[in-house]
Amino acid sequence: MVSQEQREQFIELRAEGLSFDAIAAKLNVSKSTLIKMSRELAGDIERLKFINLEALAERYKILKAERLEGIGKILGKVDTALENVDLSKVSAEKLIELKLKLTDKMLSEISQPYTIEQGLFTKMREKDSVEDFTMNIE
């Protein structure tokens, strides 16, 4: 006879993806009994799998938000550093190129509806072009 505690452990272990053999060894229950329990408790196992996946997705969203926040902080520092760049040392050609890029960027911002995803993508593209630009400043 399988105890209620063993049934609950079985549900948890199956939801985690453990094999019948591994669970049988852990709970000291025969594999054939576990297979029967699996049929009876399939709904509970699937619900727990779903809950575990939801928790994993939530952790991922939190980690992603933290990464994006970190990128945002770095971009803020880059913006601050660029404000202090002495553009008088930049060639006229580079200043014209920068002006054209900034004008195009401003026009595209005005003509497109803004979403968070577009804003983040735009920031990443700006960062790349700023790095390209600053590497060419002599």
Secondary structure by P-SEA (a helix, b strand, c coil): cccaaaaaaaaaaaaacccaaaaaaaacccaaaaaaaaaaaaaaaaaaaaaaaaaaaaaaaaaaaaaaaaaaaaaaaaaaaaaacccccccaaaaaaaaaaaaaaaaaaaaccccaaaaaaaaaaaaaaaaaaaaacc
